[in-house]
Amino acid sequence: MTPAALRGPVSSPPSKSLLHRALICSALAGRPCLDKVPATPGDDISATARAVAALSGAVAGGTCGVVAAHRDGAGTVVDCGESGTTLRLLAPVFAALGIDVVLTGRGRLPQRPMQPVLDALRSGGVSASCPGGGEFLPLSLSGRLSAGRFALPGDVSSQFVSGFLLALPLLDGDSRISLSGALQSRSYVDMTLAVMRAYGMVVESDSRGMEYEVPGRQRYRVPSGGFEVEGDASQEAFWHLANHLGSEVRISNPALGGLQGDAAYPALLAEMRGAAPDGPPPEIDVSQIPDLVPALAAAAVFSPSGARIVNGARLRLKESDRIATSVAMLTAIGARARETADGLVVASGLPAATTSGGGAVPEIDGAGDHRIVMAAAMLGTRVPLRIRGAEAVSKSWPSFFGDIRAAGAKAKEIWQ
């Protein structure tokens, strides 16, 4: 990429997090496809659409472009791709419906945490086996989940909680979810509850959000006016990052901010910009907004005093070790950044040779992580660089490079 400012109106894909949840709720309500799914969805949404096909039996064309799940001797087989959201939200739903299923996946997904879900499913009478030994996939589920009390950790993944919330209304009796440890990424659980309520579900929680009472024998119903999916705040953050780096884009479909925790990104940018030059770096707690870390790290280099990012230990379990790969992204362009146990520290500024284009063009390893690639691409609007593995954007935003080129980015593919 060659430095060039971006200009004009831009848009982001519809919220991936909302789409996952709305696709599942729509399928459970008897309408397995949404008009709001892009004609070319990212890999993660395609994975959930495949799983929805297994829930509903089949999906007839439409904008989802679903390929129905296939069957073999072990039952229905669903490929979750690299989507942790698909796996964790839908494993309990299959179990609640009594659908025997084999869930598969690739990349880092087989190593991402899943044991608490398996333990909770087994406590409800479901047979869950992982013949891969140290890996959680393929995961074979059989039997139907029984209502009862389910214990889950709150400090590993909010998706564990969301999956059981979606599933438990389908059971024949009332259930309770009890959390241990502070709930991380609470906004995603709140989002799950908001979508469920739009589809007619009733769930009660205590004032601390550590206990959830879920009545059984409920029926999902499509909202009378359909379900509107707003722009994706996590993806929109990269447009805000571009502006922080000197571009001037206008987002035509902004996230509304009510359901998506990552809508906090512009306020965090303002906090970094307002810090005193050469003063102590502002400390940013990412326990509730882990997906923003690559964009925050990139912005910190071009902020008066950098930033210290904390409470992000879970980032080591994402599509990449996102603490290590964020640091590697920054050091590749000459920035000063270092890892800590639960985050990273980023200093302000770059060497003059980096911004002027002197010397060899730095190369950034995308590490198979869509958010690292997108953050690196926005850095490329300011400094010359190359990105290896840029195709990782297909996970969530397949048209990303076409969209930034349309806004003025000077980016070209290099075939090796």
C-alpha positions in Angstrom: 0.0 0.0 0.0 1.1 3.6 -0.8 0.0 6.3 1.6 -3.2 8.2 0.5 -6.0 9.8 2.5 -9.5 8.4 2.1 -12.4 10.8 1.2 -16.1 10.8 0.8 -19.1 8.8 1.9 -18.4 5.2 3.1 -20.4 2.4 4.7 -19.8 -0.7 6.8 -21.4 -4.1 6.5 -24.4 -4.8 8.7 -23.5 -5.8 12.2 -22.1 -9.3 12.2 -23.0 -9.8 15.9 -26.6 -8.8 15.3 -26.9 -10.9 12.1 -25.7 -14.1 13.9 -28.3 -13.7 16.5 -31.1 -12.6 14.2 -30.5 -15.4 11.8 -30.7 -17.9 14.6 -33.9 -16.4 16.1 -35.5 -16.1 12.7 -34.7 -19.8 12.0 -36.3 -20.8 15.3 -39.3 -18.7 14.4 -39.7 -20.5 11.1 -38.2 -17.9 8.9 -34.5 -19.0 8.4 -33.3 -16.2 6.1 -33.1 -12.4 6.6 -33.4 -9.8 3.8 -30.5 -7.9 5.5 -27.9 -10.6 4.9 -25.4 -9.2 2.3 -25.4 -10.8 -1.1 -21.7 -11.7 -0.4 -21.6 -12.4 3.3 -18.4 -12.9 5.2 -17.2 -16.3 6.1 -18.6 -16.2 9.7 -22.1 -15.3 8.6 -22.0 -18.0 5.9 -21.1 -20.5 8.7 -24.1 -19.5 10.7 -26.3 -19.6 7.6 -25.1 -23.2 7.0 -26.0 -24.1 10.6 -29.4 -22.4 10.2 -30.0 -24.7 7.2 -29.5 -27.6 9.5 -31.9 -26.2 12.0 -34.6 -25.6 9.5 -34.1 -28.6 7.3 -33.3 -26.5 4.2 -33.2 -22.9 3.1 -34.5 -22.0 -0.4 -31.9 -19.7 -2.1 -32.6 -16.1 -1.3 -29.9 -13.6 -0.3 -28.3 -16.0 2.2 -26.8 -18.2 -0.5 -27.0 -21.2 1.9 -25.7 -24.6 1.1 -27.7 -27.0 3.2 -25.8 -29.0 5.8 -25.1 -32.6 4.8 -25.6 -35.8 6.6 -23.5 -38.9 7.2 -23.7 -41.9 9.5 -23.0 -39.7 12.5 -25.9 -37.4 11.9 -26.1 -33.8 10.6 -22.6 -32.3 9.9 -22.2 -28.5 10.2 -19.0 -26.7 9.2 -18.5 -23.7 11.5 -15.5 -22.5 9.5 -13.4 -20.3 11.8 -16.5 -18.8 13.5 -16.4 -19.1 17.3 -19.8 -17.3 17.4 -21.4 -20.0 15.2 -20.0 -22.8 17.3 -20.8 -21.4 20.7 -24.2 -19.9 20.0 -25.5 -22.9 18.1 -24.2 -26.0 20.0 -26.7 -25.4 22.8 -29.5 -24.7 20.3 -28.9 -28.0 18.5 -28.9 -29.8 21.9 -32.1 -28.1 23.0 -33.9 -29.3 19.8 -32.5 -32.8 20.2 -30.7 -32.7 16.8 -27.8 -35.1 16.6 -25.0 -33.1 15.1 -21.3 -33.1 14.3 -19.8 -29.6 14.5 -16.5 -29.1 12.6 -14.2 -26.1 12.0 -10.7 -25.1 11.0 -7.9 -22.6 11.7 -7.6 -21.8 15.4 -11.3 -22.7 16.1 -10.6 -26.3 17.3 -8.3 -24.9 20.0 -10.5 -22.0 21.2 -12.1 -22.6 24.7 -15.2 -24.7 24.6 -15.0 -26.9 27.7 -17.5 -24.9 29.9 -20.1 -25.4 27.2 -19.5 -29.1 27.0 -19.7 -29.5 30.8 -23.0 -27.6 30.9 -24.5 -29.6 28.0 -23.4 -32.9 29.7 -25.0 -31.7 33.0 -28.3 -31.4 31.0 -28.1 -35.0 29.7 -26.5 -34.4 26.3 -23.7 -36.7 25.1 -20.8 -34.5 23.9 -17.7 -36.1 22.6 -14.5 -34.7 21.0 -12.6 -37.5 19.2 -9.8 -35.1 18.4 -8.2 -35.5 21.8 -6.7 -32.1 22.7 -9.0 -30.3 20.2 -12.6 -29.5 20.7 -13.5 -30.2 17.1 -15.0 -32.2 15.6 -17.7 -32.1 18.3 -20.4 -34.7 18.3 -23.6 -33.9 20.1 -26.5 -36.4 20.7 -29.6 -36.4 22.9 -31.9 -33.7 24.0 -31.0 -31.1 26.6 -33.1 -31.1 29.8 -34.2 -28.1 31.7 -32.4 -27.2 34.9 -29.6 -25.1 36.4 -26.5 -24.4 34.2 -23.2 -23.2 35.6 -21.0 -21.1 33.3 -18.0 -18.9 33.7 -18.5 -15.3 32.9 -14.9 -14.4 32.4 -13.9 -16.6 29.4 -16.4 -15.8 26.7 -19.8 -14.1 26.7 -20.7 -16.4 23.8 -21.1 -19.3 26.3 -23.9 -17.4 28.0 -25.5 -16.2 24.8 -25.7 -19.7 23.4 -27.6 -21.1 26.4 -29.9 -18.0 26.6 -30.9 -18.7 23.0 -31.5 -22.4 23.6 -33.2 -22.6 27.0 -36.6 -21.1 26.0 -37.0 -24.2 23.7 -37.0 -26.7 26.6 -40.0 -28.2 28.3 -39.2 -26.7 31.7 -37.8 -23.6 33.3 -34.0 -23.1 33.6 -31.5 -20.9 35.3 -28.0 -19.8 34.2 -25.6 -19.1 37.1 -22.3 -17.3 36.3 -19.0 -17.5 38.1 -16.5 -14.7 37.6 -17.3 -11.2 36.3 -19.1 -11.3 33.0 -16.7 -10.2 30.2 -18.1 -8.5 27.0 -21.4 -7.9 28.8 -22.7 -5.8 25.9 -22.9 -9.0 23.7 -25.1 -10.7 26.2 -27.2 -7.6 26.4 -27.4 -7.7 22.6 -28.5 -11.4 22.7 -31.3 -10.5 25.2 -32.4 -7.6 23.1 -32.7 -9.7 19.9 -34.5 -12.5 21.8 -37.0 -10.1 23.3 -37.7 -8.7 19.8 -38.6 -12.3 18.9 -41.0 -12.6 21.8 -38.7 -14.3 24.4 -38.9 -13.6 28.1 -35.8 -13.8 30.2 -35.2 -12.3 33.7 -31.9 -11.5 35.3 -30.7 -10.3 38.7 -29.4 -6.8 39.1 -25.8 -7.9 38.8 -26.3 -9.9 35.6 -25.0 -13.1 37.3 -28.2 -15.1 37.3 -30.7 -15.6 34.4 -34.1 -17.1 34.8 -35.4 -18.6 31.5 -38.9 -19.9 31.3 -39.3 -23.0 29.0 -42.0 -23.8 26.5 -41.6 -20.4 24.7 -42.0 -19.9 21.0 -39.9 -17.6 18.8 -41.9 -15.2 16.7 -40.7 -12.9 13.9 -41.3 -9.2 14.8 -44.2 -7.8 12.8 -42.0 -5.2 11.1 -39.1 -7.6 10.6 -35.8 -7.1 12.4 -33.6 -4.2 11.4 -29.8 -4.8 11.4 -27.7 -1.6 11.8 -24.2 -1.0 10.7 -21.3 -2.9 12.4 -19.6 -0.8 15.1 -16.6 -3.1 15.1 -16.0 -2.7 11.4 -17.0 1.0 11.5 -14.1 1.5 13.9 -11.7 1.2 11.0 -13.3 4.1 9.2 -12.9 6.2 12.4 -9.3 5.0 12.6 -8.7 6.2 9.0 -10.0 9.7 10.0 -7.8 9.6 13.1 -4.8 9.0 10.7 -5.7 12.0 8.5 -8.5 10.9 6.2 -11.9 12.5 5.8 -14.7 9.9 5.4 -18.4 10.1 6.3 -20.1 6.9 7.4 -23.5 6.7 5.8 -24.8 3.8 8.0 -23.4 4.4 11.4 -24.0 2.1 14.3 -26.7 3.5 16.6 -24.7 2.7 19.7 -27.5 1.2 21.8 -26.7 -2.5 21.3 -23.0 -2.6 20.2 -20.3 -2.0 22.8 -17.8 -1.3 20.1 -19.6 1.9 19.4 -17.4 3.3 22.2 -14.4 3.5 19.8 -14.9 7.2 18.7 -15.0 8.3 22.4 -11.8 6.3 23.1 -10.1 8.0 20.1 -11.1 11.4 21.6 -9.6 10.3 24.9 -6.3 9.4 23.2 -6.2 12.6 21.2 -6.8 14.7 24.4 -3.9 13.3 26.3 -1.0 15.6 27.1 2.0 15.2 24.7 4.7 13.1 26.4 2.4 12.6 29.4 1.4 9.3 30.9 -0.4 7.2 28.3 -4.2 6.9 28.8 -5.1 3.4 30.2 -7.8 1.7 28.1 -9.7 -1.2 29.7 -10.7 -3.6 26.9 -12.4 -6.3 29.0 -15.7 -5.4 27.4 -14.5 -4.4 23.9 -11.7 -6.9 22.9 -12.4 -6.7 19.2 -11.3 -3.0 19.1 -7.7 -3.7 20.2 -6.0 -3.8 16.8 -7.7 -0.5 15.9 -6.9 1.0 19.3 -3.2 0.0 19.0 -2.9 1.5 15.5 -4.5 4.7 16.7 -2.2 5.0 19.7 0.9 5.4 17.5 -0.6 8.6 16.1 -1.8 9.9 19.5 0.1 12.4 21.7 1.1 10.0 24.4 0.3 6.5 23.0 -1.8 4.2 25.1 -1.7 1.4 27.6 -4.3 -1.3 26.8 -5.3 -3.5 29.8 -7.6 -6.4 30.8 -7.3 -8.1 27.4 -5.8 -11.5 28.3 -8.7 -13.2 26.3 -7.2 -11.7 23.2 -4.6 -14.4 23.1 -7.5 -16.9 22.2 -8.9 -15.0 19.2 -8.2 -15.8 15.5 -4.6 -15.0 16.4 -2.9 -14.2 19.6 -4.2 -10.6 19.1 -1.9 -9.1 21.7 1.2 -10.5 20.0 0.0 -9.8 16.5 -0.9 -6.3 17.3 2.5 -5.7 18.7 4.1 -7.3 15.7 2.0 -5.1 13.3 3.3 -2.0 15.0 6.9 -3.0 15.4 7.0 -3.9 11.7 6.4 -0.2 10.8 8.9 1.0 13.4 6.6 1.8 16.2 7.5 1.2 19.8 5.1 -1.4 21.3 5.5 -4.2 23.9 3.3 -6.9 25.2 2.2 -7.2 28.8 0.5 -10.1 30.5 -3.0 -8.8 29.7 -2.5 -6.2 27.0 0.1 -4.0 25.4 1.8 -0.6 25.7 2.2 1.6 22.7 4.4 4.7 22.5 3.5 7.7 20.3 5.4 8.3 17.1 7.2 6.7 14.2 10.8 7.1 12.9 11.0 9.8 10.2 12.2 7.2 7.6 8.9 5.2 8.0 6.6 8.1 7.3 8.7 9.5 4.5 9.0 6.2 2.7 12.7 5.9 3.1 14.2 2.4 3.2 12.6 -1.0 2.6 8.8 -1.2 2.6 7.8 -2.9 5.9 5.8 -6.1 5.6 3.0 -7.0 8.1 1.9 -10.5 8.7 -1.9 -10.6 8.8 -1.7 -13.8 10.9 -5.0 -15.1 9.5 -6.8 -12.4 11.5 -9.2 -10.1 9.8 -8.9 -7.4 12.3 -5.2 -7.3 12.2 -5.4 -7.0 8.4 -7.9 -4.2 8.5 -5.9 -2.2 11.1 -2.8 -2.6 9.0 -4.6 -1.5 5.9 -5.6 1.8 7.6 -2.0 2.3 8.8 -1.2 1.9 5.0 -3.1 5.1 4.4 -0.4 6.9 6.4 2.8 4.8 5.8 4.0 2.6 3.0 3.6 -1.1 3.8 2.8 -4.6 2.5 0.3 -7.0 4.1 0.8 -10.7 3.9 -2.3 -12.8 4.1 -4.7 -9.9 3.4 -7.4 -12.4 2.3 -8.3 -12.9 6.0 -10.8 -10.0 5.6 -13.1 -12.5 4.0 -14.1 -13.7 7.5 -16.2 -10.6 8.2 -15.8 -8.0 5.3 -15.1 -9.6 1.9 -15.4 -6.3 0.1 -13.0 -4.4 2.4 -10.2 -3.7 0.0 -12.6 -2.8 -2.8 -14.4 -0.4 -0.4 -11.2 1.3 0.8 -10.0 1.6 -2.8 -13.3 3.3 -3.8 -12.6 5.8 -1.0 -9.1 6.6 -2.4 -6.7 3.9 -0.9 -3.8 3.0 -3.1 -3.7 -0.7 -2.6 -2.8 -3.3 -5.1 -2.5 -7.1 -5.0 0.9 -8.7 -5.4 0.9 -12.3 -6.5 3.9 -14.3 -5.4 
